[in-house]
């Protein structure tokens, strides 16, 4: 493909929170000479050089609607609002050669009607299941019932229609791909979007200032844990229950917990508005030495990398769900990974080679693993190095993620543009 023909190509990105997962892919597409437009929701930030059209809803969900239909109605409302913006783009002369979208909010549903025949590459983040994934995984907090399971199944209505229109479904990991029904699997390409490992690397001499003013430099054992919002789906309760045994056995160990305390998160809120931090502090009581357990709140990315740089072990637990970027960044920082033996983690960590994996619910096993990390750090030096090497070979944005995405994009762009 010549540069002149590339310059005629037009790509439309559709994502409620554009650029979302696509910023570096969009930038690479512009660098390759393609013209870009995007459709996003009211909070979409945009990228310089991309014609962004934001949709706005003029109504909310129908009061009293049949409960399992709530998600489908919302998806269709967003689909119509996004479709109206697509019609405006078309009226302004922008007809794409390729549509790249995230169908999670319904916005891609009408793109094939506005732009018939235009190939679609859709992000395959997750396909909901009532069993075998994040739902009904943790019996402490969930009870399977037919109605509840059917409600989970109904969340796939919009996704199923969107993926039926897709030419390619791009899943970041094998586990995420495995959640899709057989009818879609021949369209799936497993390509991770990549993480910026030029910034995620172990920093010599790193120091982390704690909320109480003290500074940690890694000269004593430091255990790190990250949740965007403290929650059960990412193993916050398991981690907290494992701490008393660690703190007793390793009196010089410090624990750094990064994230936001409050409602929300993938696992949902607790009844009565109680936060997960409050719930676990109440459960553990005086068994937890809070002079050595530090809740930092959300950190700037550079400060998070400093925390990972001084970490003697990083704990990453998750239900069978979407893999977090924080795990790959911890690997890139040469952390000793102590992970849950669940599908998403196995996609990134090889047990005994690039990390230690234990059963998600085995609290004593996690305690023992953290104690070993603090008492025998020299045992895990090679494992730490291999973690970074593995992360670089599979998740680096510059050398793996963006190039692989661009190959998929170029494979689906014809030799001449369809746009005016």
MIFIGU-259351 format. One record per residue (C-alpha): residue in three letters; chain; x, y, z. Coordinates in steps of 0.25 Angstrom, whole numbers, plus 2048, in hexadecimal, padded with zeros to 3 digits. Layout:
N
r->ala&c->A&xx->X&yy->Y&zz->Z
...
END
This chain:
420
r->unk&c->A&xx->800&yy->800&zz->800
r->unk&c->A&xx->806&yy->80D&zz->7FC
r->unk&c->A&xx->806&yy->819&zz->805
r->unk&c->A&xx->7FD&yy->821&zz->7FC
r->unk&c->A&xx->7F2&yy->816&zz->7FC
r->unk&c->A&xx->7F4&yy->816&zz->80B
r->unk&c->A&xx->7F1&yy->824&zz->80C
r->unk&c->A&xx->7E3&yy->822&zz->806
r->unk&c->A&xx->7DF&yy->818&zz->811
r->unk&c->A&xx->7D4&yy->81C&zz->81B
r->unk&c->A&xx->7D3&yy->815&zz->828
r->unk&c->A&xx->7C7&yy->818&zz->832
r->unk&c->A&xx->7C9&yy->814&zz->840
r->unk&c->A&xx->7BD&yy->812&zz->849
r->unk&c->A&xx->7BF&yy->812&zz->858
r->unk&c->A&xx->7B6&yy->818&zz->863
r->unk&c->A&xx->7C3&yy->81D&zz->86A
r->unk&c->A&xx->7CB&yy->820&zz->85E
r->unk&c->A&xx->7D7&yy->81D&zz->85D
r->unk&c->A&xx->7D5&yy->813&zz->867
r->unk&c->A&xx->7DE&yy->807&zz->864
r->unk&c->A&xx->7E1&yy->80D&zz->856
r->unk&c->A&xx->7EA&yy->81A&zz->858
r->unk&c->A&xx->7F7&yy->814&zz->853
r->unk&c->A&xx->7F0&yy->80C&zz->848
r->unk&c->A&xx->7EA&yy->819&zz->843
r->unk&c->A&xx->7F7&yy->820&zz->844
r->unk&c->A&xx->7FE&yy->815&zz->83C
r->unk&c->A&xx->7F3&yy->815&zz->832
r->unk&c->A&xx->7F4&yy->824&zz->830
r->unk&c->A&xx->803&yy->823&zz->82F
r->unk&c->A&xx->801&yy->819&zz->824
r->unk&c->A&xx->7F9&yy->823&zz->81C
r->unk&c->A&xx->7EB&yy->81F&zz->81F
r->unk&c->A&xx->7E0&yy->82A&zz->822
r->unk&c->A&xx->7D8&yy->827&zz->82F
r->unk&c->A&xx->7CB&yy->82B&zz->835
r->unk&c->A&xx->7C5&yy->826&zz->842
r->unk&c->A&xx->7B7&yy->825&zz->848
r->unk&c->A&xx->7B7&yy->825&zz->857
r->unk&c->A&xx->7AE&yy->828&zz->863
r->unk&c->A&xx->7AD&yy->835&zz->86B
r->unk&c->A&xx->7BA&yy->832&zz->873
r->unk&c->A&xx->7C3&yy->82E&zz->867
r->unk&c->A&xx->7D0&yy->836&zz->868
r->unk&c->A&xx->7D4&yy->835&zz->859
r->unk&c->A&xx->7E2&yy->836&zz->852
r->unk&c->A&xx->7E8&yy->841&zz->84B
r->unk&c->A&xx->7E6&yy->83F&zz->83C
r->unk&c->A&xx->7D9&yy->836&zz->83E
r->unk&c->A&xx->7CC&yy->83C&zz->83A
r->unk&c->A&xx->7C4&yy->838&zz->846
r->unk&c->A&xx->7B5&yy->838&zz->847
r->unk&c->A&xx->7AF&yy->836&zz->854
r->unk&c->A&xx->7A1&yy->831&zz->856
r->unk&c->A&xx->797&yy->835&zz->861
r->unk&c->A&xx->78B&yy->82D&zz->866
r->unk&c->A&xx->77E&yy->835&zz->867
r->unk&c->A&xx->777&yy->82B&zz->870
r->unk&c->A&xx->77A&yy->820&zz->87B
r->unk&c->A&xx->776&yy->812&zz->87D
r->unk&c->A&xx->767&yy->810&zz->87D
r->unk&c->A&xx->762&yy->80F&zz->88C
r->unk&c->A&xx->75C&yy->802&zz->88F
r->unk&c->A&xx->762&yy->7FB&zz->883
r->unk&c->A&xx->763&yy->7EC&zz->883
r->unk&c->A&xx->770&yy->7EA&zz->88B
r->unk&c->A&xx->778&yy->7E1&zz->882
r->unk&c->A&xx->775&yy->7EA&zz->877
r->unk&c->A&xx->77C&yy->7F6&zz->87E
r->unk&c->A&xx->789&yy->7F4&zz->877
r->unk&c->A&xx->784&yy->7F2&zz->869
r->unk&c->A&xx->77B&yy->7FE&zz->86A
r->unk&c->A&xx->787&yy->807&zz->86E
r->unk&c->A&xx->790&yy->801&zz->863
r->unk&c->A&xx->786&yy->804&zz->859
r->unk&c->A&xx->784&yy->812&zz->85E
r->unk&c->A&xx->793&yy->814&zz->85D
r->unk&c->A&xx->793&yy->80D&zz->84F
r->unk&c->A&xx->789&yy->817&zz->84A
r->unk&c->A&xx->791&yy->823&zz->84F
r->unk&c->A&xx->79E&yy->81E&zz->849
r->unk&c->A&xx->797&yy->81B&zz->83C
r->unk&c->A&xx->792&yy->829&zz->83B
r->unk&c->A&xx->7A0&yy->82E&zz->83C
r->unk&c->A&xx->7A4&yy->824&zz->832
r->unk&c->A&xx->79A&yy->82A&zz->828
r->unk&c->A&xx->79F&yy->838&zz->82B
r->unk&c->A&xx->7AD&yy->833&zz->828
r->unk&c->A&xx->7A8&yy->82D&zz->81B
r->unk&c->A&xx->7A1&yy->83A&zz->817
r->unk&c->A&xx->7AE&yy->841&zz->819
r->unk&c->A&xx->7B5&yy->838&zz->80F
r->unk&c->A&xx->7BC&yy->82E&zz->818
r->unk&c->A&xx->7B9&yy->820&zz->814
r->unk&c->A&xx->7C3&yy->816&zz->81B
r->unk&c->A&xx->7CA&yy->80B&zz->815
r->unk&c->A&xx->7CB&yy->804&zz->822
r->unk&c->A&xx->7C4&yy->805&zz->82F
r->unk&c->A&xx->7CB&yy->802&zz->83C
r->unk&c->A&xx->7C2&yy->801&zz->848
r->unk&c->A&xx->7BF&yy->7FD&zz->857
r->unk&c->A&xx->7B1&yy->7F7&zz->857
r->unk&c->A&xx->7B0&yy->7F7&zz->866
r->unk&c->A&xx->7A6&yy->802&zz->866
r->unk&c->A&xx->79E&yy->7FF&zz->85A
r->unk&c->A&xx->7A3&yy->80A&zz->851
r->unk&c->A&xx->7A8&yy->802&zz->845
r->unk&c->A&xx->79A&yy->7FB&zz->843
r->unk&c->A&xx->795&yy->804&zz->838
r->unk&c->A&xx->7A3&yy->807&zz->831
r->unk&c->A&xx->7A0&yy->7FC&zz->827
r->unk&c->A&xx->793&yy->803&zz->823
r->unk&c->A&xx->79A&yy->811&zz->822
r->unk&c->A&xx->7A6&yy->80C&zz->81B
r->unk&c->A&xx->7A2&yy->7FF&zz->814
r->unk&c->A&xx->7AD&yy->7F6&zz->80F
r->unk&c->A&xx->7B8&yy->7FC&zz->817
r->unk&c->A&xx->7C0&yy->7F2&zz->81F
r->unk&c->A&xx->7BF&yy->7F3&zz->82E
r->unk&c->A&xx->7CA&yy->7EF&zz->838
r->unk&c->A&xx->7C4&yy->7EE&zz->846
r->unk&c->A&xx->7CB&yy->7ED&zz->853
r->unk&c->A&xx->7C8&yy->7E0&zz->85A
r->unk&c->A&xx->7C9&yy->7E4&zz->869
r->unk&c->A&xx->7BF&yy->7DB&zz->86F
r->unk&c->A&xx->7B3&yy->7D2&zz->86C
r->unk&c->A&xx->7AB&yy->7D0&zz->879
r->unk&c->A&xx->7A9&yy->7C2&zz->87F
r->unk&c->A&xx->7A0&yy->7BE&zz->88B
r->unk&c->A&xx->7AA&yy->7B4&zz->88E
r->unk&c->A&xx->7B9&yy->7B1&zz->88C
r->unk&c->A&xx->7BD&yy->7C0&zz->88C
r->unk&c->A&xx->7BC&yy->7CC&zz->896
r->unk&c->A&xx->7AD&yy->7C8&zz->89A
r->unk&c->A&xx->7AA&yy->7BD&zz->8A3
r->unk&c->A&xx->7B9&yy->7BB&zz->8A6
r->unk&c->A&xx->7BA&yy->7BF&zz->8B5
r->unk&c->A&xx->7AF&yy->7B8&zz->8BD
r->unk&c->A&xx->7B1&yy->7C1&zz->8C9
r->unk&c->A&xx->7AB&yy->7CD&zz->8C2
r->unk&c->A&xx->7A2&yy->7C6&zz->8B7
r->unk&c->A&xx->797&yy->7BC&zz->8B6
r->unk&c->A&xx->793&yy->7B7&zz->8A8
r->unk&c->A&xx->784&yy->7B8&zz->8A5
r->unk&c->A&xx->77D&yy->7B6&zz->898
r->unk&c->A&xx->778&yy->7C4&zz->897
r->unk&c->A&xx->786&yy->7CA&zz->89B
r->unk&c->A&xx->78D&yy->7C1&zz->891
r->unk&c->A&xx->783&yy->7C5&zz->886
r->unk&c->A&xx->785&yy->7D3&zz->888
r->unk&c->A&xx->794&yy->7D1&zz->886
r->unk&c->A&xx->791&yy->7CA&zz->879
r->unk&c->A&xx->788&yy->7D5&zz->875
r->unk&c->A&xx->794&yy->7DF&zz->875
r->unk&c->A&xx->799&yy->7D8&zz->869
r->unk&c->A&xx->78E&yy->7DC&zz->860
r->unk&c->A&xx->794&yy->7E9&zz->85B
r->unk&c->A&xx->7A2&yy->7E3&zz->85A
r->unk&c->A&xx->79D&yy->7D7&zz->852
r->unk&c->A&xx->797&yy->7E0&zz->848
r->unk&c->A&xx->7A4&yy->7E9&zz->847
r->unk&c->A&xx->7AD&yy->7DD&zz->846
r->unk&c->A&xx->7A4&yy->7D7&zz->83B
r->unk&c->A&xx->7A7&yy->7E3&zz->833
r->unk&c->A&xx->7B6&yy->7E2&zz->835
r->unk&c->A&xx->7C0&yy->7DD&zz->82B
r->unk&c->A&xx->7CB&yy->7DC&zz->836
r->unk&c->A&xx->7CA&yy->7DB&zz->845
r->unk&c->A&xx->7D7&yy->7DF&zz->84C
r->unk&c->A&xx->7D9&yy->7D9&zz->85A
r->unk&c->A&xx->7E4&yy->7DE&zz->862
r->unk&c->A&xx->7E7&yy->7D0&zz->869
r->unk&c->A&xx->7E4&yy->7C1&zz->866
r->unk&c->A&xx->7DB&yy->7C1&zz->873
r->unk&c->A&xx->7D2&yy->7CC&zz->86E
r->unk&c->A&xx->7D1&yy->7C5&zz->860
r->unk&c->A&xx->7CD&yy->7B8&zz->867
r->unk&c->A&xx->7C0&yy->7BF&zz->86C
r->unk&c->A&xx->7BA&yy->7C1&zz->85F
r->unk&c->A&xx->7B0&yy->7B7&zz->859
r->unk&c->A&xx->7B5&yy->7AD&zz->84E
r->unk&c->A&xx->7AE&yy->7B5&zz->844
r->unk&c->A&xx->7B7&yy->7C1&zz->845
r->unk&c->A&xx->7C4&yy->7BA&zz->847
r->unk&c->A&xx->7C9&yy->7B9&zz->839
r->unk&c->A&xx->7C9&yy->7C8&zz->838
r->unk&c->A&xx->7D1&yy->7CA&zz->844
r->unk&c->A&xx->7E0&yy->7CF&zz->844
r->unk&c->A&xx->7E7&yy->7D0&zz->851
r->unk&c->A&xx->7EF&yy->7DD&zz->852
r->unk&c->A&xx->7F2&yy->7E4&zz->85E
r->unk&c->A&xx->7F2&yy->7F4&zz->85C
r->unk&c->A&xx->7FF&yy->7F5&zz->864
r->unk&c->A&xx->804&yy->7FC&zz->870
r->unk&c->A&xx->80F&yy->807&zz->870
r->unk&c->A&xx->81B&yy->800&zz->875
r->unk&c->A&xx->824&yy->80B&zz->873
r->unk&c->A&xx->81D&yy->811&zz->87F
r->unk&c->A&xx->81B&yy->804&zz->886
r->unk&c->A&xx->828&yy->800&zz->88B
r->unk&c->A&xx->830&yy->7FE&zz->898
r->unk&c->A&xx->835&yy->80C&zz->89C
r->unk&c->A&xx->843&yy->80B&zz->8A4
r->unk&c->A&xx->842&yy->813&zz->8B0
r->unk&c->A&xx->833&yy->815&zz->8B0
r->unk&c->A&xx->82C&yy->81A&zz->8BD
r->unk&c->A&xx->81D&yy->81B&zz->8C0
r->unk&c->A&xx->818&yy->825&zz->8CA
r->unk&c->A&xx->80D&yy->820&zz->8D2
r->unk&c->A&xx->800&yy->828&zz->8D7
r->unk&c->A&xx->806&yy->829&zz->8E5
r->unk&c->A&xx->813&yy->82F&zz->8DF
r->unk&c->A&xx->81C&yy->823&zz->8E1
r->unk&c->A&xx->824&yy->81F&zz->8D5
r->unk&c->A&xx->826&yy->811&zz->8D0
r->unk&c->A&xx->832&yy->80D&zz->8C8
r->unk&c->A&xx->832&yy->7FE&zz->8C7
r->unk&c->A&xx->83D&yy->7FB&zz->8D1
r->unk&c->A&xx->833&yy->7F4&zz->8D9
r->unk&c->A&xx->828&yy->7EA&zz->8D4
r->unk&c->A&xx->81D&yy->7F1&zz->8CC
r->unk&c->A&xx->810&yy->7EA&zz->8C8
r->unk&c->A&xx->808&yy->7F2&zz->8BD
r->unk&c->A&xx->7F9&yy->7F0&zz->8B9
r->unk&c->A&xx->7F1&yy->7F8&zz->8AF
r->unk&c->A&xx->7E2&yy->7FA&zz->8AC
r->unk&c->A&xx->7DC&yy->805&zz->8A5
r->unk&c->A&xx->7D1&yy->804&zz->8AF
r->unk&c->A&xx->7D3&yy->7FA&zz->8BB
r->unk&c->A&xx->7CA&yy->7EF&zz->8B7
r->unk&c->A&xx->7C7&yy->7E0&zz->8B9
r->unk&c->A&xx->7C8&yy->7DD&zz->8AA
r->unk&c->A&xx->7D7&yy->7E1&zz->8AA
r->unk&c->A&xx->7D9&yy->7D9&zz->8B7
r->unk&c->A&xx->7DA&yy->7E4&zz->8C1
r->unk&c->A&xx->7D3&yy->7DC&zz->8CC
r->unk&c->A&xx->7DD&yy->7D0&zz->8CA
r->unk&c->A&xx->7E9&yy->7D9&zz->8CA
r->unk&c->A&xx->7E4&yy->7E0&zz->8D7
r->unk&c->A&xx->7E1&yy->7D3&zz->8DE
r->unk&c->A&xx->7F0&yy->7CE&zz->8DB
r->unk&c->A&xx->7F6&yy->7DA&zz->8E1
r->unk&c->A&xx->7F6&yy->7D7&zz->8F0
r->unk&c->A&xx->7FE&yy->7CB&zz->8EE
r->unk&c->A&xx->808&yy->7D2&zz->8E6
r->unk&c->A&xx->809&yy->7DE&zz->8F0
r->unk&c->A&xx->80B&yy->7D5&zz->8FB
r->unk&c->A&xx->816&yy->7CC&zz->8F5
r->unk&c->A&xx->81D&yy->7D8&zz->8EE
r->unk&c->A&xx->81E&yy->7E3&zz->8F8
r->unk&c->A&xx->826&yy->7EC&zz->8EF
r->unk&c->A&xx->81C&yy->7EA&zz->8E3
r->unk&c->A&xx->814&yy->7F6&zz->8DD
r->unk&c->A&xx->808&yy->7F5&zz->8D5
r->unk&c->A&xx->804&yy->7FF&zz->8CA
r->unk&c->A&xx->7F6&yy->7FF&zz->8C5
r->unk&c->A&xx->7F3&yy->808&zz->8B9
r->unk&c->A&xx->7E5&yy->80C&zz->8B5
r->unk&c->A&xx->7D8&yy->812&zz->8B8
r->unk&c->A&xx->7CF&yy->80F&zz->8C4
r->unk&c->A&xx->7C0&yy->810&zz->8C0
r->unk&c->A&xx->7B4&yy->80B&zz->8B9
r->unk&c->A&xx->7B5&yy->805&zz->8AB
r->unk&c->A&xx->7BF&yy->7FC&zz->8A5
r->unk&c->A&xx->7BC&yy->7F0&zz->89C
r->unk&c->A&xx->7B7&yy->7E7&zz->8A8
r->unk&c->A&xx->7AC&yy->7F1&zz->8AC
r->unk&c->A&xx->7AA&yy->7F8&zz->8B9
r->unk&c->A&xx->7A7&yy->7F3&zz->8C7
r->unk&c->A&xx->79A&yy->7F4&zz->8CD
r->unk&c->A&xx->798&yy->801&zz->8D5
r->unk&c->A&xx->7A2&yy->808&zz->8CE
r->unk&c->A&xx->7AE&yy->803&zz->8D6
r->unk&c->A&xx->7BB&yy->803&zz->8CF
r->unk&c->A&xx->7C4&yy->7F7&zz->8CE
r->unk&c->A&xx->7CF&yy->7FD&zz->8D6
r->unk&c->A&xx->7C5&yy->800&zz->8E1
r->unk&c->A&xx->7C0&yy->7F2&zz->8E0
r->unk&c->A&xx->7CD&yy->7EB&zz->8E1
r->unk&c->A&xx->7D3&yy->7F4&zz->8EC
r->unk&c->A&xx->7C6&yy->7F1&zz->8F4
r->unk&c->A&xx->7C8&yy->7E2&zz->8F2
r->unk&c->A&xx->7D7&yy->7E2&zz->8F5
r->unk&c->A&xx->7D7&yy->7EB&zz->901
r->unk&c->A&xx->7E3&yy->7EC&zz->909
r->unk&c->A&xx->7EA&yy->7E0&zz->901
r->unk&c->A&xx->7EE&yy->7EA&zz->8F7
r->unk&c->A&xx->7FA&yy->7F3&zz->8FB
r->unk&c->A&xx->7F6&yy->800&zz->8F4
r->unk&c->A&xx->803&yy->807&zz->8F6
r->unk&c->A&xx->809&yy->7FE&zz->8EC
r->unk&c->A&xx->7FD&yy->7FD&zz->8E2
r->unk&c->A&xx->7FC&yy->80A&zz->8DA
r->unk&c->A&xx->7F0&yy->80D&zz->8D1
r->unk&c->A&xx->7F6&yy->818&zz->8C7
r->unk&c->A&xx->7E9&yy->81B&zz->8C0
r->unk&c->A&xx->7EB&yy->81C&zz->8B0
r->unk&c->A&xx->7F9&yy->820&zz->8AC
r->unk&c->A&xx->7FF&yy->827&zz->8A0
r->unk&c->A&xx->804&yy->81D&zz->896
r->unk&c->A&xx->813&yy->820&zz->899
r->unk&c->A&xx->810&yy->81E&zz->8A8
r->unk&c->A&xx->80A&yy->811&zz->8A6
r->unk&c->A&xx->816&yy->80D&zz->89E
r->unk&c->A&xx->81F&yy->811&zz->8AA
r->unk&c->A&xx->816&yy->808&zz->8B3
r->unk&c->A&xx->818&yy->7FC&zz->8AA
r->unk&c->A&xx->827&yy->7FF&zz->8A9
r->unk&c->A&xx->829&yy->7FE&zz->8B8
r->unk&c->A&xx->81F&yy->7F2&zz->8B9
r->unk&c->A&xx->825&yy->7E5&zz->8BE
r->unk&c->A&xx->818&yy->7DE&zz->8B9
r->unk&c->A&xx->80C&yy->7E3&zz->8B2
r->unk&c->A&xx->7FE&yy->7DC&zz->8B4
r->unk&c->A&xx->7F5&yy->7DB&zz->8A9
r->unk&c->A&xx->7E8&yy->7D3&zz->8AB
r->unk&c->A&xx->7DC&yy->7D3&zz->8A2
r->unk&c->A&xx->7CF&yy->7CB&zz->89F
r->unk&c->A&xx->7CF&yy->7C6&zz->891
r->unk&c->A&xx->7CD&yy->7D3&zz->88A
r->unk&c->A&xx->7D5&yy->7DD&zz->882
r->unk&c->A&xx->7E4&yy->7DE&zz->885
r->unk&c->A&xx->7E8&yy->7EB&zz->88B
r->unk&c->A&xx->7F4&yy->7F4&zz->885
r->unk&c->A&xx->7F9&yy->7F5&zz->893
r->unk&c->A&xx->7FE&yy->7E6&zz->893
r->unk&c->A&xx->806&yy->7E8&zz->886
r->unk&c->A&xx->80C&yy->7F5&zz->88B
r->unk&c->A&xx->810&yy->7ED&zz->898
r->unk&c->A&xx->816&yy->7E3&zz->890
r->unk&c->A&xx->81E&yy->7ED&zz->888
r->unk&c->A&xx->823&yy->7F3&zz->895
r->unk&c->A&xx->829&yy->7E6&zz->898
r->unk&c->A&xx->81F&yy->7E3&zz->8A4
r->unk&c->A&xx->81E&yy->7D6&zz->8AA
r->unk&c->A&xx->80F&yy->7D3&zz->8A6
r->unk&c->A&xx->807&yy->7CB&zz->8B0
r->unk&c->A&xx->7FA&yy->7C9&zz->8A8
r->unk&c->A&xx->7ED&yy->7C1&zz->8A8
r->unk&c->A&xx->7ED&yy->7B4&zz->8A0
r->unk&c->A&xx->7E1&yy->7B9&zz->897
r->unk&c->A&xx->7E0&yy->7BA&zz->888
r->unk&c->A&xx->7E4&yy->7C8&zz->886
r->unk&c->A&xx->7F0&yy->7C7&zz->88F
r->unk&c->A&xx->7F5&yy->7BA&zz->888
r->unk&c->A&xx->7F4&yy->7C2&zz->87B
r->unk&c->A&xx->7FF&yy->7CB&zz->880
r->unk&c->A&xx->807&yy->7C3&zz->88B
r->unk&c->A&xx->80D&yy->7B5&zz->88A
r->unk&c->A&xx->80D&yy->7AF&zz->897
r->unk&c->A&xx->81B&yy->7AD&zz->89D
r->unk&c->A&xx->822&yy->7B4&zz->892
r->unk&c->A&xx->81C&yy->7C2&zz->891
r->unk&c->A&xx->814&yy->7C2&zz->89E
r->unk&c->A&xx->80E&yy->7BA&zz->8A9
r->unk&c->A&xx->7FF&yy->7B6&zz->8A8
r->unk&c->A&xx->7F6&yy->7B1&zz->8B2
r->unk&c->A&xx->7E7&yy->7AE&zz->8B3
r->unk&c->A&xx->7DF&yy->7BB&zz->8B4
r->unk&c->A&xx->7D8&yy->7B6&zz->8C1
r->unk&c->A&xx->7E4&yy->7B1&zz->8C9
r->unk&c->A&xx->7E8&yy->7BC&zz->8D2
r->unk&c->A&xx->7F3&yy->7B4&zz->8DA
r->unk&c->A&xx->7FA&yy->7B1&zz->8CD
r->unk&c->A&xx->7FA&yy->7C0&zz->8C9
r->unk&c->A&xx->800&yy->7C3&zz->8D7
r->unk&c->A&xx->80B&yy->7B9&zz->8D6
r->unk&c->A&xx->80E&yy->7BE&zz->8C8
r->unk&c->A&xx->810&yy->7CD&zz->8CD
r->unk&c->A&xx->818&yy->7C8&zz->8D9
r->unk&c->A&xx->821&yy->7C0&zz->8D0
r->unk&c->A&xx->823&yy->7CD&zz->8C7
r->unk&c->A&xx->827&yy->7D5&zz->8D3
r->unk&c->A&xx->830&yy->7CA&zz->8D9
r->unk&c->A&xx->837&yy->7C4&zz->8CD
r->unk&c->A&xx->838&yy->7CF&zz->8C3
r->unk&c->A&xx->844&yy->7C9&zz->8BC
r->unk&c->A&xx->83C&yy->7BD&zz->8B8
r->unk&c->A&xx->833&yy->7C5&zz->8AF
r->unk&c->A&xx->83E&yy->7CE&zz->8A7
r->unk&c->A&xx->83D&yy->7C6&zz->89B
r->unk&c->A&xx->82E&yy->7C5&zz->89B
r->unk&c->A&xx->82D&yy->7D4&zz->89C
r->unk&c->A&xx->836&yy->7D5&zz->88F
r->unk&c->A&xx->82E&yy->7CB&zz->888
r->unk&c->A&xx->821&yy->7D2&zz->88B
r->unk&c->A&xx->827&yy->7DF&zz->884
r->unk&c->A&xx->82C&yy->7D7&zz->878
r->unk&c->A&xx->81E&yy->7D0&zz->877
r->unk&c->A&xx->817&yy->7DD&zz->878
r->unk&c->A&xx->81F&yy->7E4&zz->86D
r->unk&c->A&xx->81E&yy->7D9&zz->863
r->unk&c->A&xx->80E&yy->7D8&zz->865
r->unk&c->A&xx->809&yy->7E5&zz->86A
r->unk&c->A&xx->812&yy->7F1&zz->866
r->unk&c->A&xx->80B&yy->7FB&zz->85E
r->unk&c->A&xx->816&yy->800&zz->855
r->unk&c->A&xx->81B&yy->7F3&zz->850
r->unk&c->A&xx->80F&yy->7EA&zz->852
r->unk&c->A&xx->801&yy->7F0&zz->854
r->unk&c->A&xx->801&yy->7FB&zz->84A
r->unk&c->A&xx->808&yy->7F4&zz->83F
r->unk&c->A&xx->7FF&yy->7E8&zz->840
r->unk&c->A&xx->7F3&yy->7F1&zz->840
r->unk&c->A&xx->7F8&yy->7F9&zz->834
r->unk&c->A&xx->7FA&yy->7EC&zz->82C
r->unk&c->A&xx->7EB&yy->7E8&zz->82F
r->unk&c->A&xx->7E7&yy->7F6&zz->82A
r->unk&c->A&xx->7EF&yy->7F6&zz->81D
r->unk&c->A&xx->7EB&yy->7E8&zz->81A
r->unk&c->A&xx->7DC&yy->7ED&zz->81A
r->unk&c->A&xx->7DF&yy->7FA&zz->812
r->unk&c->A&xx->7DD&yy->7F8&zz->803
r->unk&c->A&xx->7E7&yy->7FF&zz->7F9
r->unk&c->A&xx->7DE&yy->80B&zz->7F7
r->unk&c->A&xx->7D5&yy->813&zz->800
r->unk&c->A&xx->7C6&yy->814&zz->800
r->unk&c->A&xx->7C5&yy->822&zz->806
r->unk&c->A&xx->7C4&yy->82E&zz->7FE
END
